[in-house]
Amino acid sequence: MVYSGQRAAARRPQPHRVNGKGPLEPVTTLIDPQPIRLLPAWPAGLDARWAHLQEIVRGLGRVVVAYSGGVDSALVLKVCRDGLGREAVLAVLAQSESYAGRELESAQAVAAGMDARLRVIRTQELTNPDYAANPVNRCYFCKQTLFDDLGPLVAAEGYTTIVDGFNADDVGDHRPGRQAARERGVRSPLLEAGLTKADIRALARRLGLPIWNKPSLACLSSRIPYGTPVTAEALAQIDAAENYLRDLGFTQVRVRHHGAQKLARIEVDPALLPRLVAPGIREAVVARLQEIGYRYVAIDLVGYRSGSLNEVLVR
């Protein structure tokens, strides 16, 4: 892989806004996108896609896996570790204020369980004003920071490829970070093999990964509406609120942070909404979130859905 971070950084996009004044504007173009390595048609059937994934991985050389501890990147790490050998694979986990604090121990345990090498690095995306301003393409600047930090490691230690957990279900979703990956030649084996989220969970279960059914967990910055600055204080507040709710048994939860109003908007699985408002639970949740720093605590009656703050984007 020829790492192109310096070339990409020189022409990075500017934060997108709506009508020149608000925080929202649809992102419709990619800058110098790299071609995605896809078959004319993905293999039919999970076993065929699994075989194709293994074939892809065997051709990667020495790899750095952009690893978060979620099921997607864990499957990539497992397949690379098994297919290329321990010394040819390094998982790198980027720790920052936007990474949920409790996730580190779990991610370390999963990597250790597959005897994979893991390195934790500290990234500083909050120091980038383009990221901290929280435009609709914020994720571009996050991935730009990550892959630009990984580039020198790849060059210095003799790796050939950076791989990530982007998959077939991510295509068509609002994923500005994909642009940063494509500019820098990052490979996405799950996408190249045509694997969906359901495929990934099925394979992770087949391979014995303990997190095969782990709920998706996006970065904490995704809880903050576009245009509202991302701060370390807001991220810590979100993390504390979500940890409390998970401790109560709400495993699939988001606390959307409307900082200007000091409002926490809670999303949980719709089936669990009655429990959230049950006597004793409701009062405890309100008290704890107010203690954390919120003035108002609201429940989103639609319930949890991935990327709900993207609903305001023009498609």
Sine and cosine of phi, psi and omega as CSV:
sin_phi,cos_phi,sin_psi,cos_psi,sin_omega,cos_omega
0.00,0.00,0.73,-0.68,0.13,-0.99
-1.00,-0.08,0.93,-0.37,-0.04,-1.00
-0.97,0.24,0.76,-0.64,-0.13,-0.99
-0.87,-0.49,0.54,0.84,-0.06,-1.00
-0.86,0.50,-0.67,0.74,-0.03,-1.00
-0.91,0.42,-0.65,0.76,0.02,-1.00
-0.90,0.43,-0.67,0.74,-0.03,-1.00
-0.93,0.38,-0.66,0.75,-0.04,-1.00
-0.89,0.45,-0.51,0.86,-0.05,-1.00
-0.93,0.38,-0.35,0.94,-0.03,-1.00
-0.80,-0.60,0.56,0.83,-0.06,-1.00
-0.88,0.47,0.48,-0.88,0.01,-1.00
-0.96,0.27,0.33,-0.94,0.08,-1.00
-1.00,-0.03,0.41,-0.91,0.06,-1.00
-0.84,0.55,0.63,-0.78,-0.03,-1.00
-1.00,-0.08,0.66,-0.75,0.05,-1.00
-0.72,-0.69,0.24,-0.97,-0.05,-1.00
-0.99,-0.11,0.79,-0.62,0.07,-1.00
0.80,0.60,0.44,0.90,0.04,-1.00
0.97,0.25,0.03,1.00,-0.07,-1.00
-0.67,-0.75,-0.54,0.84,-0.03,-1.00
-1.00,-0.03,-0.07,-1.00,-0.06,-1.00
-1.00,0.05,-0.13,0.99,-0.21,-0.98
-0.88,-0.48,0.75,-0.66,0.13,-0.99
-0.42,-0.91,0.72,-0.69,-0.04,-1.00
-0.90,0.43,0.65,-0.76,0.06,-1.00
-1.00,-0.10,0.92,-0.40,-0.15,-0.99
-0.89,-0.45,-0.14,0.99,-0.06,-1.00
-0.78,-0.62,0.42,-0.91,0.12,-0.99
-0.93,-0.37,0.56,-0.83,0.02,-1.00
-1.00,-0.07,0.88,-0.48,0.07,-1.00
0.71,0.70,0.82,0.58,-0.05,-1.00
-0.92,0.40,0.61,-0.79,0.12,-0.99
-0.99,0.14,0.56,-0.83,0.00,-1.00
-0.92,0.39,0.64,-0.77,0.08,-1.00
-0.99,0.11,0.73,-0.68,-0.02,-1.00
-0.98,0.17,0.99,-0.12,-0.02,-1.00
-0.81,-0.59,0.49,-0.87,0.18,-0.98
-0.97,0.26,0.37,-0.93,0.11,-0.99
-0.81,0.59,-0.59,0.81,0.13,-0.99
-0.61,-0.79,0.71,-0.71,0.02,-1.00
-0.92,0.40,0.50,-0.86,0.01,-1.00
-0.86,0.51,0.60,-0.80,0.03,-1.00
-1.00,0.08,0.73,-0.69,0.05,-1.00
1.00,-0.07,0.62,-0.79,-0.07,-1.00
-0.89,0.46,-0.66,0.75,-0.02,-1.00
-0.89,0.46,-0.61,0.79,0.02,-1.00
-0.93,0.36,-0.64,0.77,0.03,-1.00
-0.93,0.36,-0.59,0.81,0.07,-1.00
-0.89,0.46,-0.71,0.71,0.02,-1.00
-0.89,0.46,-0.64,0.77,0.02,-1.00
-0.91,0.41,-0.63,0.78,0.06,-1.00
-0.86,0.51,-0.71,0.71,0.01,-1.00
-0.89,0.46,-0.62,0.78,0.04,-1.00
-0.90,0.44,-0.68,0.73,0.03,-1.00
-0.86,0.50,-0.74,0.67,-0.07,-1.00
-0.89,0.46,-0.63,0.78,-0.02,-1.00
-0.88,0.48,-0.38,0.92,-0.01,-1.00
-0.99,-0.10,0.15,0.99,-0.11,-0.99
-0.99,0.10,-0.38,0.92,-0.07,-1.00
0.99,0.12,-0.64,-0.77,0.05,-1.00
-1.00,-0.04,0.80,-0.60,-0.20,-0.98
-0.84,-0.54,0.52,-0.86,0.25,-0.97
-0.95,-0.31,0.83,-0.57,0.00,-1.00
-0.99,-0.13,0.87,-0.50,0.13,-0.99
-0.96,0.29,0.98,-0.22,-0.26,-0.97
-0.91,-0.41,0.73,-0.68,0.02,-1.00
-0.91,-0.42,-0.29,0.96,-0.11,-0.99
0.99,-0.12,-0.07,1.00,0.10,-0.99
-0.99,0.17,0.15,-0.99,-0.12,-0.99
-0.91,0.41,-0.57,0.82,-0.03,-1.00
-0.90,0.44,-0.83,0.56,-0.04,-1.00
-0.94,0.33,-0.45,0.89,0.06,-1.00
-0.92,0.39,-0.63,0.77,0.05,-1.00
-0.91,0.42,-0.68,0.74,0.05,-1.00
-0.85,0.53,-0.71,0.70,0.00,-1.00
-0.88,0.47,-0.69,0.73,-0.02,-1.00
-0.88,0.47,-0.72,0.69,-0.03,-1.00
-0.92,0.40,-0.65,0.76,0.03,-1.00
-0.92,0.40,-0.69,0.72,0.00,-1.00
-0.87,0.49,-0.69,0.73,-0.03,-1.00
-0.96,0.27,-0.57,0.82,-0.09,-1.00
-1.00,0.07,-0.45,0.89,-0.10,-1.00
-0.92,-0.39,-0.29,0.96,-0.03,-1.00
0.99,-0.13,0.43,-0.90,-0.12,-0.99
-0.86,0.51,-0.71,0.71,-0.12,-0.99
-0.97,0.25,-0.23,0.97,-0.01,-1.00
-1.00,-0.05,0.01,1.00,-0.12,-0.99
-0.74,-0.67,0.75,-0.67,0.10,-0.99
-0.77,-0.64,0.85,-0.52,0.14,-0.99
-1.00,0.07,0.71,-0.70,0.05,-1.00
-0.83,-0.56,0.84,-0.54,0.01,-1.00
-0.95,-0.30,0.81,-0.59,-0.01,-1.00
-1.00,-0.06,0.90,-0.44,0.00,-1.00
-0.98,-0.21,0.74,-0.67,0.04,-1.00
-0.39,-0.92,-0.04,-1.00,0.00,-1.00
-0.89,0.46,-0.41,0.91,-0.05,-1.00
-1.00,0.05,-0.05,1.00,0.01,-1.00
-0.99,-0.12,0.84,-0.54,-0.05,-1.00
-0.83,0.55,0.81,-0.59,-0.15,-0.99
-0.85,0.53,-0.61,0.79,-0.04,-1.00
-0.94,0.34,-0.28,0.96,-0.10,-0.99
-0.95,0.30,-0.42,0.91,-0.10,-0.99
-0.88,0.47,-0.74,0.67,-0.04,-1.00
-0.88,0.48,-0.67,0.74,0.03,-1.00
-0.89,0.45,-0.70,0.71,-0.01,-1.00
-0.88,0.47,-0.65,0.76,0.02,-1.00
-0.90,0.43,-0.66,0.75,-0.02,-1.00
-0.91,0.41,-0.64,0.77,0.00,-1.00
-0.91,0.42,-0.71,0.71,0.02,-1.00
-0.90,0.45,-0.67,0.75,0.02,-1.00
-0.90,0.44,-0.58,0.82,-0.01,-1.00
-0.90,0.43,-0.41,0.91,0.05,-1.00
-0.97,-0.25,0.19,0.98,0.01,-1.00
0.82,0.57,0.71,0.70,0.03,-1.00
-0.97,-0.25,0.58,-0.82,0.06,-1.00
-0.97,0.24,0.70,-0.72,-0.05,-1.00
-0.73,-0.68,0.71,-0.70,0.09,-1.00
-0.82,-0.58,0.75,-0.66,0.04,-1.00
-0.98,-0.19,0.80,-0.60,0.05,-1.00
-0.88,-0.47,0.32,-0.95,0.03,-1.00
-0.96,-0.27,0.84,-0.54,0.06,-1.00
-0.96,-0.27,0.39,-0.92,-0.15,-0.99
-0.81,-0.58,0.74,0.67,-0.05,-1.00
-0.89,0.46,-0.45,0.90,-0.01,-1.00
-0.92,0.39,-0.33,0.94,0.04,-1.00
-0.98,0.18,-0.17,0.99,0.05,-1.00
-1.00,0.04,0.91,-0.40,-0.05,-1.00
-0.88,0.48,-0.46,0.89,0.05,-1.00
-0.91,0.42,-0.61,0.79,0.05,-1.00
-0.96,0.28,-0.76,0.65,-0.10,-1.00
-0.89,0.46,-0.46,0.89,0.03,-1.00
-0.94,0.35,-0.29,0.96,0.09,-1.00
0.88,0.47,0.80,0.60,0.11,-0.99
-0.97,0.25,0.11,-0.99,-0.03,-1.00
-0.92,0.39,-0.33,0.94,0.09,-1.00
-0.98,-0.22,0.51,0.86,0.03,-1.00
-0.79,0.61,-0.66,0.75,-0.07,-1.00
-0.89,0.47,-0.44,0.90,0.09,-1.00
-0.85,0.53,-0.72,0.69,-0.09,-1.00
-0.95,0.30,-0.49,0.87,0.10,-1.00
-0.91,0.41,-0.78,0.63,-0.01,-1.00
-0.93,0.38,-0.53,0.85,0.08,-1.00
-0.86,0.51,-0.72,0.69,0.03,-1.00
-0.88,0.48,-0.73,0.69,-0.04,-1.00
-0.88,0.48,-0.80,0.60,-0.10,-0.99
-0.95,0.31,-0.49,0.87,0.09,-1.00
-0.95,0.33,-0.48,0.88,0.11,-0.99
-0.96,0.29,-0.57,0.82,-0.02,-1.00
-0.97,0.23,-0.48,0.88,-0.07,-1.00
-0.81,0.59,-0.79,0.61,0.02,-1.00
-0.89,0.46,-0.56,0.83,0.05,-1.00
-0.89,0.46,-0.71,0.71,0.03,-1.00
-0.85,0.53,-0.73,0.68,-0.05,-1.00
-0.93,0.37,-0.66,0.76,-0.10,-1.00
-0.96,0.28,-0.50,0.87,-0.13,-0.99
-0.95,-0.32,0.17,0.99,0.16,-0.99
0.98,0.18,0.42,0.91,0.10,-0.99
-1.00,0.07,0.34,-0.94,-0.06,-1.00
-0.92,-0.40,-0.38,0.93,-0.17,-0.99
-0.55,-0.84,0.65,-0.76,0.23,-0.97
-0.98,-0.20,0.72,-0.70,0.04,-1.00
-0.82,-0.57,0.48,-0.88,0.02,-1.00
-0.75,-0.66,-0.09,-1.00,-0.08,-1.00
-0.97,-0.24,0.29,0.96,0.03,-1.00
-0.86,0.50,0.68,-0.73,-0.10,-0.99
-0.69,-0.72,0.01,-1.00,-0.14,-0.99
-0.89,0.45,-0.52,0.85,0.01,-1.00
-0.96,0.29,-0.28,0.96,0.03,-1.00
-0.98,0.18,-0.31,0.95,-0.01,-1.00
-0.91,0.41,0.76,-0.65,0.00,-1.00
1.00,-0.02,-0.27,0.96,0.09,-1.00
-0.99,0.17,0.21,-0.98,0.02,-1.00
-0.98,0.19,0.99,-0.14,-0.09,-1.00
-0.74,-0.67,0.95,0.30,0.00,-1.00
-0.87,0.50,-0.46,0.89,0.00,-1.00
-0.89,0.45,-0.38,0.93,0.03,-1.00
-0.88,0.48,-0.56,0.83,0.00,-1.00
-0.89,0.46,-0.70,0.71,0.01,-1.00
-0.88,0.48,-0.63,0.78,0.02,-1.00
-0.91,0.42,-0.70,0.72,-0.04,-1.00
-0.92,0.40,-0.62,0.78,0.02,-1.00
-0.88,0.48,-0.50,0.86,-0.10,-1.00
-0.98,-0.20,0.19,0.98,0.08,-1.00
0.95,0.30,0.36,0.93,0.02,-1.00
-0.94,0.34,0.69,-0.72,0.01,-1.00
-1.00,-0.07,0.51,-0.86,0.02,-1.00
-0.80,-0.60,0.99,0.11,-0.10,-0.99
-0.86,0.51,-0.57,0.82,-0.01,-1.00
-0.90,0.43,-0.66,0.75,0.06,-1.00
-0.92,0.40,-0.70,0.71,-0.04,-1.00
-0.88,0.48,-0.51,0.86,0.03,-1.00
-1.00,0.05,-0.10,1.00,0.03,-1.00
0.98,0.21,0.42,0.91,-0.07,-1.00
-0.99,0.11,0.77,-0.64,0.08,-1.00
-1.00,0.01,0.10,-0.99,0.03,-1.00
-0.88,0.48,-0.65,0.76,0.02,-1.00
-0.89,0.45,-0.65,0.76,0.06,-1.00
-0.86,0.51,-0.71,0.71,-0.07,-1.00
-0.89,0.46,-0.69,0.72,0.02,-1.00
-0.91,0.41,-0.64,0.77,0.01,-1.00
-0.90,0.44,-0.68,0.74,0.01,-1.00
-0.94,0.35,-0.64,0.77,0.03,-1.00
-0.88,0.48,-0.63,0.77,0.04,-1.00
-0.92,0.39,-0.68,0.74,0.01,-1.00
-0.87,0.49,-0.59,0.81,-0.05,-1.00
-1.00,0.05,0.02,1.00,0.07,-1.00
0.99,0.15,0.35,0.94,0.04,-1.00
-0.96,0.27,0.82,-0.57,-0.09,-1.00
-0.92,0.39,-0.26,0.97,-0.04,-1.00
-0.98,-0.21,0.36,0.93,-0.08,-1.00
-0.83,0.55,-0.51,0.86,-0.01,-1.00
-0.93,-0.36,0.35,0.94,0.00,-1.00
-0.91,0.41,0.72,-0.69,0.05,-1.00
-0.86,0.51,0.54,-0.84,0.07,-1.00
-0.89,0.46,0.57,-0.82,-0.03,-1.00
-0.61,-0.80,0.99,-0.10,0.04,-1.00
-0.96,0.27,0.20,-0.98,-0.02,-1.00
-0.89,0.46,0.42,-0.91,-0.09,-1.00
-0.90,0.44,-0.45,0.89,0.01,-1.00
-0.89,0.45,-0.39,0.92,-0.01,-1.00
-0.93,0.36,-0.12,0.99,0.04,-1.00
-1.00,0.05,-0.11,0.99,-0.11,-0.99
-0.97,-0.26,0.81,-0.59,-0.03,-1.00
-0.85,0.53,0.60,-0.80,0.03,-1.00
-0.82,0.58,0.66,-0.75,0.00,-1.00
1.00,-0.07,-0.31,0.95,0.11,-0.99
-1.00,0.02,0.84,-0.55,-0.07,-1.00
-0.83,0.56,0.59,-0.80,0.09,-1.00
-1.00,0.00,0.84,-0.55,0.01,-1.00
-0.80,-0.60,0.37,-0.93,0.04,-1.00
-0.88,0.47,-0.58,0.81,-0.01,-1.00
-0.91,0.41,-0.68,0.73,0.01,-1.00
-0.90,0.43,-0.65,0.76,-0.02,-1.00
-0.91,0.41,-0.64,0.77,0.04,-1.00
-0.90,0.43,-0.60,0.80,0.02,-1.00
-0.90,0.43,-0.72,0.69,0.02,-1.00
-0.88,0.48,-0.72,0.69,-0.03,-1.00
-0.87,0.50,-0.70,0.72,0.00,-1.00
-0.90,0.43,-0.66,0.75,-0.01,-1.00
-0.91,0.41,-0.70,0.72,-0.02,-1.00
-0.94,0.35,-0.60,0.80,0.06,-1.00
-0.87,0.49,-0.67,0.74,0.00,-1.00
-0.88,0.47,-0.70,0.71,-0.02,-1.00
-0.92,0.39,-0.60,0.80,0.06,-1.00
-0.91,0.41,-0.59,0.80,0.04,-1.00
-0.90,0.44,-0.42,0.91,0.06,-1.00
-0.99,0.11,-0.06,1.00,0.05,-1.00
0.97,-0.25,0.06,1.00,0.03,-1.00
-1.00,-0.01,0.99,0.12,-0.14,-0.99
-0.95,0.32,-0.57,0.82,0.04,-1.00
-0.98,-0.19,0.99,-0.10,-0.13,-0.99
-0.59,-0.81,0.54,-0.84,0.17,-0.99
-0.71,-0.71,0.67,-0.74,0.16,-0.99
-0.94,-0.35,0.97,-0.24,0.02,-1.00
-0.98,0.20,0.78,-0.63,-0.20,-0.98
-0.98,-0.22,0.97,-0.23,0.05,-1.00
-0.98,-0.19,0.99,0.12,-0.22,-0.98
-0.90,0.43,-0.59,0.81,-0.05,-1.00
-0.89,0.46,-0.53,0.85,0.01,-1.00
-0.99,-0.12,-0.01,1.00,-0.11,-0.99
0.80,0.60,0.68,0.73,-0.10,-0.99
-0.93,-0.38,0.75,-0.66,0.16,-0.99
-0.97,-0.25,0.85,-0.53,0.04,-1.00
-0.95,-0.31,0.93,-0.37,-0.14,-0.99
-1.00,-0.03,0.76,-0.65,0.13,-0.99
-0.90,-0.43,0.81,-0.59,0.12,-0.99
-0.75,-0.66,0.18,-0.98,0.10,-0.99
-0.79,0.61,0.78,-0.63,-0.04,-1.00
-0.79,0.61,-0.54,0.84,0.00,-1.00
-0.91,0.42,-0.35,0.94,-0.04,-1.00
-0.99,-0.16,0.03,1.00,0.02,-1.00
-0.85,0.53,-0.68,0.73,0.03,-1.00
-0.85,0.53,-0.60,0.80,0.01,-1.00
-0.93,0.36,-0.58,0.81,-0.02,-1.00
-0.91,0.42,-0.53,0.85,-0.02,-1.00
-0.99,-0.16,0.12,0.99,0.00,-1.00
-0.90,0.43,0.53,-0.85,0.04,-1.00
-0.81,0.58,0.71,-0.70,-0.03,-1.00
1.00,-0.08,-0.75,0.67,0.03,-1.00
-0.94,0.33,-0.77,0.64,-0.05,-1.00
-0.84,0.54,-0.73,0.68,-0.04,-1.00
-0.91,0.42,-0.62,0.79,0.00,-1.00
-0.92,0.38,-0.64,0.77,0.02,-1.00
-0.90,0.44,-0.73,0.69,0.00,-1.00
-0.86,0.51,-0.73,0.69,-0.04,-1.00
-0.88,0.47,-0.70,0.72,-0.04,-1.00
-0.93,0.37,-0.68,0.73,-0.03,-1.00
-0.94,0.34,-0.52,0.85,0.11,-0.99
-0.94,0.35,-0.57,0.82,0.08,-1.00
-0.90,0.44,-0.59,0.81,0.02,-1.00
-0.93,0.36,-0.45,0.89,0.05,-1.00
0.69,-0.72,-0.05,1.00,0.05,-1.00
-0.99,0.12,0.59,-0.81,0.08,-1.00
-1.00,-0.01,-0.65,0.76,-0.03,-1.00
-0.89,-0.47,0.62,-0.79,0.01,-1.00
-0.80,-0.59,0.89,-0.45,-0.05,-1.00
-0.84,-0.54,0.44,-0.90,0.05,-1.00
-0.93,-0.36,0.78,-0.63,0.07,-1.00
-0.99,0.17,0.92,-0.39,-0.09,-1.00
-0.95,0.32,-0.28,0.96,0.09,-1.00
-0.94,0.35,-0.52,0.85,-0.01,-1.00
1.00,-0.05,-0.02,-1.00,-0.05,-1.00
-0.90,0.44,0.69,-0.72,0.25,-0.97
-0.47,-0.88,0.59,-0.81,-0.05,-1.00
-0.91,0.41,0.73,-0.68,0.10,-1.00
0.91,0.41,0.62,0.79,-0.06,-1.00
-0.89,0.45,-0.44,0.90,0.03,-1.00
-0.95,0.30,-0.17,0.99,0.11,-0.99
-0.99,0.13,-0.09,1.00,-0.06,-1.00
-0.92,0.40,-0.33,0.94,0.01,-1.00
-1.00,0.09,-0.15,0.99,-0.01,-1.00
-0.96,0.29,0.58,-0.81,0.08,-1.00
-0.99,0.16,0.83,-0.56,-0.01,-1.00
-1.00,-0.02,0.00,0.00,0.00,0.00
